[in-house]
Amino acid sequence: VWSWAGDSSAGSQDKWIAYDDDICDKLERAFSKNQKTVKLDKERYVDMTDRTTIVQRRYDDPSKRRAVKREDTSSSSSSSTSSSSTSSSSSSTTTSSSSSTPSSSSTALKRKIDDDDVV
């Protein structure tokens, strides 16, 4: 499962939102092939250049970014690789068990991904 850091009501990027199944499959294929970038839509792409800090960026302003998290669902433990980026100049990576539950609404997710304020 692949998720991106969405904005909470407080305005922080601390809410994990799952990509829809088609995007998750596309990201997983790219990850397994060691691709560096994956186009999401005409405005956004996922940057996998540094696999420990995977981020979603905008084509028109690559300094705008959101953390992307990959959860390995094939193992019995629910380990995840997540990257955190709240500014364009700093980021950190953690590997931990995920306790947050991504949104299950594909319609809401697609609408959120298409919004201009999401990178």
Buried (B, 14 or more C-beta within 10 A) or exposed (E): BBBBBBBEEEEEBBBBBBBBEEBBEBBBEBBEEEBEEBEBEEBBBBBBEEEEBBBBBBEEEEEBBBBBBBBEEEEEEEBBBBBBBBEEEEBEBEEEEBEEEBBEEBEEBBEBBEEEEBB
